[in-house]
Amino acid sequence: MSFIEFVPIVVTVTLFPTMLALMALGERIARRSEPSQSGPIEAAVLALLGLLLGFQFAGASSRLDSRRHIVVKEANAIGTAYLRLDLLPSDDQPQLRDLFRKYITLRIQMVSTQRLDDGVALDAASRAMQPEIWAKAIVACRKDPSPATRTLVLAALNDMFDVTTERATASRTHTPLATVALLIGVALTSAFLVGRSTSGLPRSWTMRALFAVVVIGTMYVTMDMEFPRIGLIQVGAADEAMTATLRGME
């Protein structure tokens, strides 16, 4: 398994004790120093943390919805192209239909695998079939004198191939690393300030632990949405569209 599959867990495991340690450090410094008027600074940093968490969560949720939409879009594109094979000469249809079934089977296997490396290999295998499908469709279209047939069939194939690039791009689009680093830095700074401001309060460690759990839990869910199919969040409902399209070809 690749390292990226463990990123949410690694961040969660390492960030929680680090935040608790910084809270303890903030408490120790607060006890050894004179009382300071740092309330506005703490409020500003915590507000920035909430803003960053909100923006990152919203962005990850939007990208997750976009990935689900693209899966359905690809299923529709493949289904449309498959139906338009009826316009081609009957002698050329069986071979093309068989290629379509193999093609969509690879696309389904690509999203159902739990290993990123296997998914990349299956994606490459399906893309390698595209020139063969296109070449055979061109040969079949040349046998039909109707320009409308060529336009409908080849346009549908072009859409079917284009959506794979769109889908691959969407799967590689994530929150910039600089933004993630900034968020982690602000979270750690907030932990230090929380430890400083809650020094001497009763049951302060309960509140600190709760603060850390809320922040890290939100970050974990956000990162999990960035890499669906790997963690708790999946896009299985959208994948049903691809499976349904394959069933329609049988």
Secondary structure, DSSP 8 states (H G I E B T S, - for coil): --GGGGHHHHHHHHHHHHHHHHHHHHHHHHHHS-----HHHHHHHHHHHHHHHHHHHHHHHHHHHHHHHHHHHHHHHHHHHHHGGGGS-TTTHHHHHHHHHHHHHHHHHHHH-S-HHHHHHHHHHHHHHHHHHHHHHHHHHHT---HHHHHHHHHHHHHHHHHHHHHHHHHT----HHHHHHHHHHHHHHHHHHHHHTTT-TTHHHHHHHHHHHHHHHHHHHHHHHSTTTSS---HHHHHHHHHHHHHH-
